[in-house]
Amino acid sequence: MKYLIAGNWKMNTRKDEAVRLAWHVAQHAGRAPHVDVMIAPPYVWLSPVSDVIRDTPLQLGAQNVHWEEKGAFTGEIAAPMLKDLGCRYVIVGHSERRQYFGETNTRIHDKLVAVYQQAMIPILCVGETLDEREAGATLDVVGTQIREALTDVPVKGELVVAYEPVWAIGTGRAANPELAQEVHTYIRKVVKEIVPPEIKVRILYGGSVKPDNIAGFIAMPDIEGALVGGASLKADAFNAIVDAAEAASS
């Protein structure tokens, strides 16, 4: 199974920066035939980025989605709109959505359904806070997030789960590979309880992933790529992460 290296640009870049960054990543993605590479720009840059990466191996993703197909939801973006723009992946349940916008597991469940209705692939984000980690509740928290989000979702084709310990996001403090592997093993077990065996499942690590630590993570048997934040905003850094995944594939 190919590694997936996904870049989440969050609320960063101006238009010219977004187009230039996407172009550099797209050109480099062709040098990593054994790795799937995806970027998720801000909504407003999806169209120009889609244009610049067309006919390249680089795939387009969105950072969020609304659960309804259409309606009176000012400022929101529906899954059919993302599909029309060429999105293949959609990030769902990112810790920042949970923390700052109050997204619940029930709401995340509804978003997963919306993504699958448009034949796109969700990247379901799960992870614990520092308080939960120190209380020894990591597996309980992650298990609950997965079960409440995924149960009764009509999963089709592929599912991506990203384990992102909240205490490691944007802090420069990454979980060590062995700790991440422990959680990934548990995630795989829980997902198997819910998702049919014919579904392709990839589990990514996310949380201060950088060129100098990616090799240790993807050397673990249950870590099949990375959801990259800050390092995805610099073409050289992101491309180096892709290179590390390609090297691990050969």
PyRosetta script that sets phi, psi and omega in degrees:
from pyrosetta import init, pose_from_sequence

init()
pose = pose_from_sequence("MKYLIAGNWKMNTRKDEAVRLAWHVAQHAGRAPHVDVMIAPPYVWLSPVSDVIRDTPLQLGAQNVHWEEKGAFTGEIAAPMLKDLGCRYVIVGHSERRQYFGETNTRIHDKLVAVYQQAMIPILCVGETLDEREAGATLDVVGTQIREALTDVPVKGELVVAYEPVWAIGTGRAANPELAQEVHTYIRKVVKEIVPPEIKVRILYGGSVKPDNIAGFIAMPDIEGALVGGASLKADAFNAIVDAAEAASS")
pose.set_psi(1, 135.4)
pose.set_omega(1, -179.0)
pose.set_phi(2, -68.9)
pose.set_psi(2, 145.0)
pose.set_omega(2, 167.1)
pose.set_phi(3, -67.4)
pose.set_psi(3, 152.7)
pose.set_omega(3, 171.9)
pose.set_phi(4, -119.7)
pose.set_psi(4, 121.9)
pose.set_omega(4, 174.5)
pose.set_phi(5, -110.6)
pose.set_psi(5, 113.8)
pose.set_omega(5, -173.9)
pose.set_phi(6, -116.9)
pose.set_psi(6, 130.2)
pose.set_omega(6, 179.6)
pose.set_phi(7, -104.8)
pose.set_psi(7, 123.0)
pose.set_omega(7, 177.3)
pose.set_phi(8, -105.5)
pose.set_psi(8, 106.4)
pose.set_omega(8, -175.3)
pose.set_phi(9, -77.4)
pose.set_psi(9, -14.2)
pose.set_omega(9, -179.2)
pose.set_phi(10, 54.9)
pose.set_psi(10, -145.8)
pose.set_omega(10, -176.9)
pose.set_phi(11, -95.3)
pose.set_psi(11, 67.0)
pose.set_omega(11, -177.6)
pose.set_phi(12, -137.3)
pose.set_psi(12, 161.5)
pose.set_omega(12, 177.5)
pose.set_phi(13, 85.8)
pose.set_psi(13, 142.9)
pose.set_omega(13, 163.5)
pose.set_phi(14, -94.5)
pose.set_psi(14, 172.0)
pose.set_omega(14, -172.5)
pose.set_phi(15, -58.1)
pose.set_psi(15, -48.1)
pose.set_omega(15, -177.7)
pose.set_phi(16, -65.3)
pose.set_psi(16, -35.7)
pose.set_omega(16, 177.2)
pose.set_phi(17, -65.4)
pose.set_psi(17, -42.2)
pose.set_omega(17, -178.8)
pose.set_phi(18, -63.0)
pose.set_psi(18, -46.0)
pose.set_omega(18, -178.9)
pose.set_phi(19, -64.9)
pose.set_psi(19, -43.5)
pose.set_omega(19, 179.9)
pose.set_phi(20, -64.8)
pose.set_psi(20, -44.0)
pose.set_omega(20, 179.4)
pose.set_phi(21, -63.7)
pose.set_psi(21, -44.5)
pose.set_omega(21, 179.5)
pose.set_phi(22, -61.7)
pose.set_psi(22, -40.7)
pose.set_omega(22, -179.5)
pose.set_phi(23, -61.7)
pose.set_psi(23, -46.3)
pose.set_omega(23, -179.0)
pose.set_phi(24, -64.3)
pose.set_psi(24, -41.3)
pose.set_omega(24, 179.4)
pose.set_phi(25, -67.5)
pose.set_psi(25, -39.5)
pose.set_omega(25, -180.0)
pose.set_phi(26, -63.5)
pose.set_psi(26, -42.0)
pose.set_omega(26, 179.5)
pose.set_phi(27, -63.7)
pose.set_psi(27, -36.1)
pose.set_omega(27, -177.6)
pose.set_phi(28, -77.9)
pose.set_psi(28, -30.6)
pose.set_omega(28, -176.4)
pose.set_phi(29, -58.8)
pose.set_psi(29, -29.3)
pose.set_omega(29, 178.7)
pose.set_phi(30, -66.3)
pose.set_psi(30, -15.6)
pose.set_omega(30, 179.0)
pose.set_phi(31, -89.1)
pose.set_psi(31, 1.3)
pose.set_omega(31, -179.1)
pose.set_phi(32, -125.8)
pose.set_psi(32, 72.1)
pose.set_omega(32, -174.5)
pose.set_phi(33, -66.8)
pose.set_psi(33, -17.3)
pose.set_omega(33, -177.9)
pose.set_phi(34, -99.8)
pose.set_psi(34, 13.0)
pose.set_omega(34, -178.7)
pose.set_phi(35, -131.3)
pose.set_psi(35, 134.2)
pose.set_omega(35, 169.3)
pose.set_phi(36, -85.9)
pose.set_psi(36, 132.3)
pose.set_omega(36, -177.4)
pose.set_phi(37, -122.5)
pose.set_psi(37, 132.3)
pose.set_omega(37, -178.0)
pose.set_phi(38, -137.4)
pose.set_psi(38, 144.8)
pose.set_omega(38, 172.4)
pose.set_phi(39, -126.5)
pose.set_psi(39, 144.6)
pose.set_omega(39, 178.3)
pose.set_phi(40, -121.9)
pose.set_psi(40, 91.1)
pose.set_omega(40, 177.9)
pose.set_phi(41, -74.9)
pose.set_psi(41, 170.3)
pose.set_omega(41, 170.0)
pose.set_phi(42, -58.6)
pose.set_psi(42, 153.6)
pose.set_omega(42, -178.4)
pose.set_phi(43, -48.7)
pose.set_psi(43, -44.3)
pose.set_omega(43, -171.9)
pose.set_phi(44, -66.7)
pose.set_psi(44, -16.1)
pose.set_omega(44, -180.0)
pose.set_phi(45, -106.1)
pose.set_psi(45, 4.5)
pose.set_omega(45, -179.1)
pose.set_phi(46, -60.3)
pose.set_psi(46, -41.5)
pose.set_omega(46, -177.0)
pose.set_phi(47, -67.7)
pose.set_psi(47, -52.1)
pose.set_omega(47, 178.6)
pose.set_phi(48, -64.6)
pose.set_psi(48, -33.8)
pose.set_omega(48, 177.4)
pose.set_phi(49, -68.8)
pose.set_psi(49, -40.2)
pose.set_omega(49, 176.8)
pose.set_phi(50, -57.9)
pose.set_psi(50, -40.0)
pose.set_omega(50, 179.4)
pose.set_phi(51, -64.2)
pose.set_psi(51, -42.8)
pose.set_omega(51, -173.7)
pose.set_phi(52, -76.3)
pose.set_psi(52, -22.3)
pose.set_omega(52, -179.2)
pose.set_phi(53, -101.1)
pose.set_psi(53, 1.1)
pose.set_omega(53, 179.3)
pose.set_phi(54, -58.4)
pose.set_psi(54, 140.2)
pose.set_omega(54, 179.8)
pose.set_phi(55, 67.3)
pose.set_psi(55, 22.8)
pose.set_omega(55, 172.9)
pose.set_phi(56, -120.8)
pose.set_psi(56, 166.6)
pose.set_omega(56, 178.7)
pose.set_phi(57, -72.2)
pose.set_psi(57, -14.1)
pose.set_omega(57, -177.0)
pose.set_phi(58, -68.1)
pose.set_psi(58, 133.5)
pose.set_omega(58, -177.5)
pose.set_phi(59, -107.3)
pose.set_psi(59, 152.8)
pose.set_omega(59, -173.9)
pose.set_phi(60, -102.9)
pose.set_psi(60, 139.5)
pose.set_omega(60, 176.4)
pose.set_phi(61, -133.2)
pose.set_psi(61, 164.5)
pose.set_omega(61, 176.1)
pose.set_phi(62, -114.6)
pose.set_psi(62, 155.1)
pose.set_omega(62, -175.9)
pose.set_phi(63, -86.9)
pose.set_psi(63, -12.8)
pose.set_omega(63, -175.6)
pose.set_phi(64, -170.1)
pose.set_psi(64, 173.9)
pose.set_omega(64, 178.9)
pose.set_phi(65, -161.0)
pose.set_psi(65, 153.9)
pose.set_omega(65, 172.6)
pose.set_phi(66, -86.9)
pose.set_psi(66, 156.6)
pose.set_omega(66, -176.4)
pose.set_phi(67, -83.8)
pose.set_psi(67, -18.0)
pose.set_omega(67, 178.9)
pose.set_phi(68, -95.5)
pose.set_psi(68, 153.5)
pose.set_omega(68, -178.2)
pose.set_phi(69, -73.7)
pose.set_psi(69, -29.7)
pose.set_omega(69, 177.5)
pose.set_phi(70, -167.7)
pose.set_psi(70, 172.1)
pose.set_omega(70, 176.0)
pose.set_phi(71, 141.6)
pose.set_psi(71, -172.9)
pose.set_omega(71, -176.9)
pose.set_phi(72, -87.2)
pose.set_psi(72, 74.6)
pose.set_omega(72, -179.3)
pose.set_phi(73, -129.4)
pose.set_psi(73, 78.8)
pose.set_omega(73, -173.5)
pose.set_phi(74, -54.8)
pose.set_psi(74, 130.2)
pose.set_omega(74, 176.5)
pose.set_phi(75, 85.7)
pose.set_psi(75, -2.2)
pose.set_omega(75, -178.0)
pose.set_phi(76, -98.3)
pose.set_psi(76, 164.2)
pose.set_omega(76, -178.1)
pose.set_phi(77, -126.5)
pose.set_psi(77, 129.5)
pose.set_omega(77, -176.9)
pose.set_phi(78, -93.7)
pose.set_psi(78, 157.1)
pose.set_omega(78, -178.9)
pose.set_phi(79, -58.4)
pose.set_psi(79, -41.3)
pose.set_omega(79, 178.1)
pose.set_phi(80, -60.6)
pose.set_psi(80, -32.0)
pose.set_omega(80, 177.1)
pose.set_phi(81, -65.1)
pose.set_psi(81, -43.5)
pose.set_omega(81, 179.2)
pose.set_phi(82, -64.5)
pose.set_psi(82, -40.3)
pose.set_omega(82, 178.0)
pose.set_phi(83, -60.7)
pose.set_psi(83, -43.3)
pose.set_omega(83, -179.7)
pose.set_phi(84, -62.9)
pose.set_psi(84, -29.5)
pose.set_omega(84, 179.9)
pose.set_phi(85, -82.3)
pose.set_psi(85, -3.8)
pose.set_omega(85, 177.5)
pose.set_phi(86, 96.7)
pose.set_psi(86, 13.9)
pose.set_omega(86, 178.9)
pose.set_phi(87, -70.3)
pose.set_psi(87, 135.2)
pose.set_omega(87, 174.1)
pose.set_phi(88, -103.1)
pose.set_psi(88, -32.6)
pose.set_omega(88, -177.6)
pose.set_phi(89, -119.2)
pose.set_psi(89, 152.9)
pose.set_omega(89, 173.6)
pose.set_phi(90, -138.2)
pose.set_psi(90, 125.4)
pose.set_omega(90, 175.5)
pose.set_phi(91, -77.0)
pose.set_psi(91, 129.0)
pose.set_omega(91, -177.0)
pose.set_phi(92, -129.2)
pose.set_psi(92, 130.5)
pose.set_omega(92, 174.7)
pose.set_phi(93, 77.3)
pose.set_psi(93, 26.3)
pose.set_omega(93, 177.1)
pose.set_phi(94, -56.0)
pose.set_psi(94, 147.2)
pose.set_omega(94, -175.4)
pose.set_phi(95, -58.4)
pose.set_psi(95, -30.3)
pose.set_omega(95, 178.7)
pose.set_phi(96, -71.3)
pose.set_psi(96, -31.8)
pose.set_omega(96, 173.5)
pose.set_phi(97, -67.8)
pose.set_psi(97, -39.5)
pose.set_omega(97, 178.6)
pose.set_phi(98, -67.5)
pose.set_psi(98, -45.9)
pose.set_omega(98, -172.6)
pose.set_phi(99, -72.8)
pose.set_psi(99, -47.2)
pose.set_omega(99, -172.1)
pose.set_phi(100, -94.9)
pose.set_psi(100, -21.5)
pose.set_omega(100, -174.5)
pose.set_phi(101, -121.2)
pose.set_psi(101, 8.0)
pose.set_omega(101, 171.0)
pose.set_phi(102, 68.0)
pose.set_psi(102, 25.2)
pose.set_omega(102, -179.0)
pose.set_phi(103, -68.7)
pose.set_psi(103, 131.0)
pose.set_omega(103, -179.2)
pose.set_phi(104, -99.8)
pose.set_psi(104, 167.0)
pose.set_omega(104, 176.5)
pose.set_phi(105, -61.6)
pose.set_psi(105, -34.2)
pose.set_omega(105, 178.0)
pose.set_phi(106, -64.4)
pose.set_psi(106, -43.8)
pose.set_omega(106, 179.0)
pose.set_phi(107, -67.2)
pose.set_psi(107, -38.1)
pose.set_omega(107, 178.0)
pose.set_phi(108, -63.9)
pose.set_psi(108, -38.5)
pose.set_omega(108, 174.1)
pose.set_phi(109, -54.8)
pose.set_psi(109, -47.5)
pose.set_omega(109, -178.2)
pose.set_phi(110, -63.3)
pose.set_psi(110, -35.6)
pose.set_omega(110, 179.0)
pose.set_phi(111, -69.6)
pose.set_psi(111, -37.6)
pose.set_omega(111, 176.7)
pose.set_phi(112, -60.5)
pose.set_psi(112, -42.8)
pose.set_omega(112, 177.7)
pose.set_phi(113, -59.8)
pose.set_psi(113, -44.4)
pose.set_omega(113, -179.5)
pose.set_phi(114, -61.8)
pose.set_psi(114, -40.0)
pose.set_omega(114, -179.9)
pose.set_phi(115, -65.3)
pose.set_psi(115, -45.7)
pose.set_omega(115, -179.6)
pose.set_phi(116, -67.6)
pose.set_psi(116, -29.7)
pose.set_omega(116, 177.3)
pose.set_phi(117, -63.0)
pose.set_psi(117, -23.9)
pose.set_omega(117, 178.8)
pose.set_phi(118, -102.4)
pose.set_psi(118, 13.5)
pose.set_omega(118, 177.1)
pose.set_phi(119, 58.4)
pose.set_psi(119, 33.9)
pose.set_omega(119, 171.5)
pose.set_phi(120, -102.2)
pose.set_psi(120, 173.4)
pose.set_omega(120, -176.3)
pose.set_phi(121, -111.9)
pose.set_psi(121, 121.1)
pose.set_omega(121, 177.3)
pose.set_phi(122, -81.3)
pose.set_psi(122, 147.5)
pose.set_omega(122, 167.3)
pose.set_phi(123, -109.1)
pose.set_psi(123, 98.2)
pose.set_omega(123, -176.9)
pose.set_phi(124, -82.4)
pose.set_psi(124, 118.2)
pose.set_omega(124, -177.9)
pose.set_phi(125, -94.8)
pose.set_psi(125, 133.8)
pose.set_omega(125, 177.0)
pose.set_phi(126, -138.0)
pose.set_psi(126, 156.9)
pose.set_omega(126, 178.3)
pose.set_phi(127, 163.9)
pose.set_psi(127, 162.1)
pose.set_omega(127, -174.5)
pose.set_phi(128, -106.9)
pose.set_psi(128, 157.4)
pose.set_omega(128, 174.2)
pose.set_phi(129, -81.8)
pose.set_psi(129, 172.3)
pose.set_omega(129, 178.3)
pose.set_phi(130, -63.3)
pose.set_psi(130, -42.0)
pose.set_omega(130, 178.8)
pose.set_phi(131, -60.3)
pose.set_psi(131, -41.2)
pose.set_omega(131, 179.5)
pose.set_phi(132, -67.8)
pose.set_psi(132, -38.5)
pose.set_omega(132, 177.0)
pose.set_phi(133, -63.0)
pose.set_psi(133, -47.3)
pose.set_omega(133, -177.4)
pose.set_phi(134, -68.7)
pose.set_psi(134, -22.5)
pose.set_omega(134, 177.7)
pose.set_phi(135, -86.2)
pose.set_psi(135, 0.0)
pose.set_omega(135, -179.7)
pose.set_phi(136, 73.7)
pose.set_psi(136, 24.1)
pose.set_omega(136, -174.3)
pose.set_phi(137, -102.7)
pose.set_psi(137, 10.2)
pose.set_omega(137, -173.5)
pose.set_phi(138, -52.6)
pose.set_psi(138, -53.0)
pose.set_omega(138, -175.0)
pose.set_phi(139, -67.6)
pose.set_psi(139, -36.4)
pose.set_omega(139, 177.5)
pose.set_phi(140, -64.1)
pose.set_psi(140, -44.0)
pose.set_omega(140, -178.8)
pose.set_phi(141, -63.9)
pose.set_psi(141, -50.3)
pose.set_omega(141, -177.9)
pose.set_phi(142, -64.0)
pose.set_psi(142, -42.2)
pose.set_omega(142, 179.0)
pose.set_phi(143, -61.4)
pose.set_psi(143, -43.2)
pose.set_omega(143, 178.6)
pose.set_phi(144, -64.5)
pose.set_psi(144, -42.7)
pose.set_omega(144, 178.8)
pose.set_phi(145, -59.0)
pose.set_psi(145, -43.6)
pose.set_omega(145, -178.5)
pose.set_phi(146, -68.6)
pose.set_psi(146, -48.6)
pose.set_omega(146, -176.1)
pose.set_phi(147, -63.5)
pose.set_psi(147, -45.3)
pose.set_omega(147, -177.5)
pose.set_phi(148, -70.7)
pose.set_psi(148, -28.9)
pose.set_omega(148, 179.6)
pose.set_phi(149, -81.1)
pose.set_psi(149, -38.8)
pose.set_omega(149, -169.7)
pose.set_phi(150, -95.2)
pose.set_psi(150, -25.5)
pose.set_omega(150, -175.8)
pose.set_phi(151, -59.4)
pose.set_psi(151, 129.1)
pose.set_omega(151, 179.8)
pose.set_phi(152, 70.4)
pose.set_psi(152, 14.5)
pose.set_omega(152, 172.0)
pose.set_phi(153, -85.0)
pose.set_psi(153, 131.1)
pose.set_omega(153, 179.1)
pose.set_phi(154, -76.8)
pose.set_psi(154, 76.4)
pose.set_omega(154, -176.7)
pose.set_phi(155, -66.5)
pose.set_psi(155, 131.3)
pose.set_omega(155, -177.8)
pose.set_phi(156, -131.8)
pose.set_psi(156, 127.0)
pose.set_omega(156, 170.6)
pose.set_phi(157, 81.3)
pose.set_psi(157, -68.2)
pose.set_omega(157, -174.3)
pose.set_phi(158, -151.1)
pose.set_psi(158, 148.5)
pose.set_omega(158, 173.0)
pose.set_phi(159, -132.6)
pose.set_psi(159, 135.5)
pose.set_omega(159, 172.6)
pose.set_phi(160, -117.0)
pose.set_psi(160, 130.7)
pose.set_omega(160, 174.7)
pose.set_phi(161, -116.6)
pose.set_psi(161, 132.4)
pose.set_omega(161, 177.6)
pose.set_phi(162, -114.2)
pose.set_psi(162, 119.3)
pose.set_omega(162, 174.3)
pose.set_phi(163, -87.0)
pose.set_psi(163, 115.4)
pose.set_omega(163, -179.0)
pose.set_phi(164, -128.1)
pose.set_psi(164, 94.2)
pose.set_omega(164, 175.3)
pose.set_phi(165, -58.5)
pose.set_psi(165, 120.8)
pose.set_omega(165, -172.9)
pose.set_phi(166, -58.6)
pose.set_psi(166, -34.3)
pose.set_omega(166, -177.9)
pose.set_phi(167, -70.2)
pose.set_psi(167, -8.7)
pose.set_omega(167, -179.2)
pose.set_phi(168, -107.4)
pose.set_psi(168, -2.1)
pose.set_omega(168, -175.0)
pose.set_phi(169, -85.4)
pose.set_psi(169, 119.2)
pose.set_omega(169, 177.1)
pose.set_phi(170, 70.5)
pose.set_psi(170, 8.8)
pose.set_omega(170, -177.3)
pose.set_phi(171, -102.5)
pose.set_psi(171, -12.3)
pose.set_omega(171, -173.6)
pose.set_phi(172, 77.9)
pose.set_psi(172, 3.7)
pose.set_omega(172, -175.9)
pose.set_phi(173, -109.5)
pose.set_psi(173, 90.9)
pose.set_omega(173, -178.4)
pose.set_phi(174, -84.6)
pose.set_psi(174, 148.4)
pose.set_omega(174, 170.1)
pose.set_phi(175, -64.7)
pose.set_psi(175, 150.0)
pose.set_omega(175, 176.9)
pose.set_phi(176, -77.5)
pose.set_psi(176, 158.9)
pose.set_omega(176, -174.4)
pose.set_phi(177, -57.9)
pose.set_psi(177, -37.8)
pose.set_omega(177, -178.6)
pose.set_phi(178, -67.0)
pose.set_psi(178, -41.0)
pose.set_omega(178, 176.6)
pose.set_phi(179, -63.0)
pose.set_psi(179, -45.6)
pose.set_omega(179, 179.4)
pose.set_phi(180, -62.1)
pose.set_psi(180, -41.6)
pose.set_omega(180, 179.7)
pose.set_phi(181, -60.2)
pose.set_psi(181, -40.5)
pose.set_omega(181, 178.5)
pose.set_phi(182, -57.5)
pose.set_psi(182, -44.7)
pose.set_omega(182, -178.9)
pose.set_phi(183, -71.1)
pose.set_psi(183, -38.6)
pose.set_omega(183, 179.2)
pose.set_phi(184, -62.7)
pose.set_psi(184, -39.6)
pose.set_omega(184, 177.1)
pose.set_phi(185, -59.4)
pose.set_psi(185, -43.4)
pose.set_omega(185, 179.7)
pose.set_phi(186, -66.9)
pose.set_psi(186, -41.6)
pose.set_omega(186, 178.2)
pose.set_phi(187, -58.6)
pose.set_psi(187, -44.4)
pose.set_omega(187, -180.0)
pose.set_phi(188, -60.8)
pose.set_psi(188, -40.4)
pose.set_omega(188, 179.3)
pose.set_phi(189, -62.4)
pose.set_psi(189, -46.9)
pose.set_omega(189, -178.1)
pose.set_phi(190, -66.1)
pose.set_psi(190, -43.3)
pose.set_omega(190, -179.9)
pose.set_phi(191, -60.3)
pose.set_psi(191, -39.5)
pose.set_omega(191, 179.5)
pose.set_phi(192, -63.3)
pose.set_psi(192, -25.2)
pose.set_omega(192, 177.6)
pose.set_phi(193, -71.5)
pose.set_psi(193, -21.6)
pose.set_omega(193, -171.4)
pose.set_phi(194, -112.0)
pose.set_psi(194, -41.0)
pose.set_omega(194, -170.5)
pose.set_phi(195, -95.4)
pose.set_psi(195, 136.1)
pose.set_omega(195, 178.9)
pose.set_phi(196, -57.6)
pose.set_psi(196, 148.8)
pose.set_omega(196, -173.9)
pose.set_phi(197, -64.8)
pose.set_psi(197, -21.9)
pose.set_omega(197, -179.2)
pose.set_phi(198, -78.4)
pose.set_psi(198, -8.5)
pose.set_omega(198, 179.8)
pose.set_phi(199, -76.9)
pose.set_psi(199, 132.4)
pose.set_omega(199, 174.9)
pose.set_phi(200, -75.9)
pose.set_psi(200, 124.9)
pose.set_omega(200, -178.6)
pose.set_phi(201, -123.3)
pose.set_psi(201, 127.2)
pose.set_omega(201, 172.8)
pose.set_phi(202, -121.5)
pose.set_psi(202, 137.6)
pose.set_omega(202, -178.7)
pose.set_phi(203, -117.0)
pose.set_psi(203, 121.5)
pose.set_omega(203, -176.9)
pose.set_phi(204, -105.1)
pose.set_psi(204, 156.0)
pose.set_omega(204, 170.0)
pose.set_phi(205, -103.1)
pose.set_psi(205, 138.0)
pose.set_omega(205, 175.7)
pose.set_phi(206, -137.4)
pose.set_psi(206, 134.3)
pose.set_omega(206, 179.8)
pose.set_phi(207, 148.5)
pose.set_psi(207, 87.4)
pose.set_omega(207, -179.4)
pose.set_phi(208, 58.3)
pose.set_psi(208, 44.6)
pose.set_omega(208, 174.7)
pose.set_phi(209, -76.0)
pose.set_psi(209, 132.3)
pose.set_omega(209, -177.7)
pose.set_phi(210, -138.8)
pose.set_psi(210, 166.3)
pose.set_omega(210, 178.0)
pose.set_phi(211, -57.4)
pose.set_psi(211, -30.9)
pose.set_omega(211, -175.1)
pose.set_phi(212, -86.9)
pose.set_psi(212, -3.1)
pose.set_omega(212, 176.8)
pose.set_phi(213, -125.2)
pose.set_psi(213, -6.6)
pose.set_omega(213, -174.9)
pose.set_phi(214, -63.6)
pose.set_psi(214, -37.2)
pose.set_omega(214, -176.1)
pose.set_phi(215, -59.6)
pose.set_psi(215, -39.3)
pose.set_omega(215, -179.9)
pose.set_phi(216, -65.3)
pose.set_psi(216, -35.7)
pose.set_omega(216, -179.6)
pose.set_phi(217, -72.2)
pose.set_psi(217, -49.0)
pose.set_omega(217, -175.1)
pose.set_phi(218, -76.4)
pose.set_psi(218, -5.6)
pose.set_omega(218, 171.6)
pose.set_phi(219, -74.5)
pose.set_psi(219, -16.4)
pose.set_omega(219, 179.7)
pose.set_phi(220, -75.6)
pose.set_psi(220, 143.2)
pose.set_omega(220, -172.0)
pose.set_phi(221, -66.7)
pose.set_psi(221, -24.9)
pose.set_omega(221, -177.3)
pose.set_phi(222, -108.6)
pose.set_psi(222, 13.2)
pose.set_omega(222, 176.9)
pose.set_phi(223, -108.2)
pose.set_psi(223, 112.5)
pose.set_omega(223, -170.0)
pose.set_phi(224, -113.4)
pose.set_psi(224, 31.3)
pose.set_omega(224, 178.2)
pose.set_phi(225, 142.9)
pose.set_psi(225, -165.5)
pose.set_omega(225, -174.5)
pose.set_phi(226, -148.5)
pose.set_psi(226, 145.3)
pose.set_omega(226, 168.3)
pose.set_phi(227, -102.3)
pose.set_psi(227, 113.0)
pose.set_omega(227, -168.8)
pose.set_phi(228, -106.6)
pose.set_psi(228, 130.9)
pose.set_omega(228, 178.5)
pose.set_phi(229, -97.6)
pose.set_psi(229, -100.1)
pose.set_omega(229, -174.0)
pose.set_phi(230, -54.0)
pose.set_psi(230, -39.6)
pose.set_omega(230, -178.3)
pose.set_phi(231, -67.7)
pose.set_psi(231, -16.9)
pose.set_omega(231, 179.4)
pose.set_phi(232, -77.3)
pose.set_psi(232, -8.8)
pose.set_omega(232, -179.8)
pose.set_phi(233, -88.2)
pose.set_psi(233, -2.6)
pose.set_omega(233, 176.8)
pose.set_phi(234, -122.8)
pose.set_psi(234, 118.3)
pose.set_omega(234, -173.8)
pose.set_phi(235, -57.0)
pose.set_psi(235, -43.3)
pose.set_omega(235, -177.2)
pose.set_phi(236, -62.5)
pose.set_psi(236, -43.4)
pose.set_omega(236, -178.8)
pose.set_phi(237, -67.6)
pose.set_psi(237, -46.1)
pose.set_omega(237, -178.5)
pose.set_phi(238, -65.2)
pose.set_psi(238, -42.1)
pose.set_omega(238, 179.5)
pose.set_phi(239, -65.0)
pose.set_psi(239, -32.6)
pose.set_omega(239, 176.7)
pose.set_phi(240, -66.3)
pose.set_psi(240, -35.8)
pose.set_omega(240, 176.1)
pose.set_phi(241, -65.8)
pose.set_psi(241, -42.1)
pose.set_omega(241, 175.8)
pose.set_phi(242, -60.3)
pose.set_psi(242, -43.1)
pose.set_omega(242, 179.2)
pose.set_phi(243, -60.3)
pose.set_psi(243, -40.2)
pose.set_omega(243, 179.6)
pose.set_phi(244, -64.1)
pose.set_psi(244, -39.2)
pose.set_omega(244, 177.9)
pose.set_phi(245, -68.0)
pose.set_psi(245, -38.5)
pose.set_omega(245, 177.3)
pose.set_phi(246, -64.0)
pose.set_psi(246, -42.6)
pose.set_omega(246, 179.1)
pose.set_phi(247, -63.0)
pose.set_psi(247, -37.5)
pose.set_omega(247, 179.7)
pose.set_phi(248, -71.5)
pose.set_psi(248, -19.6)
pose.set_omega(248, -179.0)
pose.set_phi(249, -82.8)
pose.set_psi(249, -18.2)
pose.set_omega(249, -173.4)
pose.set_phi(250, -97.7)
pose.dump_pdb("model.pdb")
